[in-house]
């Protein structure tokens, strides 16, 4: 559940915002890591593993700053391994099973395009440490976007099978893209403090990039006005997140007092 926004301080709101960003990247990084050793070609196997490491590294930095702001003596590992699924705030888009390679490419492109515009909007926030992380991560996000867009074009305008698979992937995933632009009182509060990006300002740019890319790839653009899922930022998730967390958290929860160094 989200905190009570009526009594939220700036630090508490920023903590929640950082958690949302970090959860997105941790969970998607975990999904991408499932391709390690299973990529369609060796170069792409390595590329996906590296992007997964980028996301997990981005998440680690965001969690680290979040616990610093919270100032309750928690470690970033506490946020990763000792929260239940309802306490996670990642988008449903990021937790869906990896599917085939076409599904992974479609999700990666949509999320990377969104992340690019989001981090562009965050690159001048009024928080030096947060701003520094954003600017550093944005360099890697640009590569993620370029890499995934090239694969969309390659698969869409490739063989009959590759075209069909990635078209089906975009069709299947489309109901989840609306949540990318969800905003609530926390976002609005932080907008006023220049500590968050307003997704409404770049939604049309994101849409234009997506439409242009799909059309160039000879793919049909799904209907933007169809039903879109919601609720992730309030801790409402698919059953897939619970299975993912069970696997990811099992060892750490089995030995909570172990020294890992």
Secondary structure by P-SEA (a helix, b strand, c coil): cccccccccaaaaaaaaaaaaaaaaaaaaaaaaccccccccaaaaaaaaaaaaaaaaaaaaaaaaaaaaaccccccccccccccccccccccccccccccaaaaaaaaaaaaaaaaaaaaaacccccaaaaaaaaaaaaaaaaaaaaaaaaaaaaaaccaaaaaaaaaaaaaacccccccccccaaaaaaaaacccccccccaaaaaaaaaaaaaaacccccccccccccccccccccaaaaaaaaaaacccccccccccc
